[in-house]
């Protein structure tokens, strides 16, 4: 069985080569060829001894997930469906902007957290992605996009905001992010790699010590009662614990604030009362807000807040001294916008089947209900 070298961060690659009697500097050479130059053919790694290249070719590969489908939005957003085996596919999205190119990377096949407004959560859950499958999305996208006229990479920022909860796949996500930060690999700064979590508090503390990057928290509700309903992980780690974890994370974070993501759901979390509750909740946490207009998907049960409601929400936060952005809806014509990623998930939780069964019961019940006579 061959070894996929995309599975190794620097420490793991060094150990792999040491076991084979190779000198330590070989790890840096290989890292640069694989990640910096995006090379998968050992024969083209010309400053490595031929005998070593032959050994690598006999027992190792550089194999990212294969492309299943590609879509390009009218606004330039690109979405790739990548094959991760056994009938599963994950989605990766590239978002071009004037001052940056951002890649949204998935960490799991589906998601087990079941946030009610997220299409990924509706798909069920199959498994965690390997290091190779996570970093392979960046490797693949760099190859697909090429470089700009100055020879610079197109991708300047990475956000762990694709399919899945990154902190539920802690070890593999951290190894992949270490590759993103490694100067011999992708050389991104900690400020340009952002991890978004729904609030797994113990894992936030682990990340602070293991690999602190910019932190975004999927908040979406200002009180426990509502958040228990729409972000079920809140039942295990309620808001007071989450806010305390945010403060602890800032002790070592590369940015001096937490970004709170807040999807705007019409009549659910966008009233004046919610604004007041939100201001009380975050008063002790240095933070910025990213308001996200809800991106619809079939049978979601939610509507996007009106432009007026979003404006009122934004202005109230700004008047209280907070920096607020309203996320541009990018790629919604190809279902690549925030909350719309679905991929191709062979659901082990049977969540889809249960939902279909419930829907069928509801339809049959409606069809068999007596018809009211006309007045």
Secondary structure, 3 states (H helix, E strand, C coil): CCEEHHHCCHHHHHHHHHHCCCCCHHHHHHHHHHHHCCCCCHHHCCCCCHHHHHHHHHHEECCCCEEEEEEECCCCCEEEEEEEECCEEEEEEEEECCCCEEEECCCEEECCCCCCCCHHHHCCEEEECCHHHHHHHHHHHHHHHCECCCCCECCCEEEECCCCCHHHHHHHHHHHHHHHHCCCCCCCCHHHEEEEECCCHHHHHHHHHHCCCEEEEECCCCCHHHHHHHCHHHHCCCHHHHHHHHHHHCCCCCCCCEEEEEEEECCCCCCHHHHHHHHHHCCCCCEEEEEEECCCCCCCCCCECCHHHHHHHHHHHHHCCCCEEECCCCCHHHCCCCCCCCCECCCCCCHHHHHHHHHHHHHHHHHHCCCCCCC
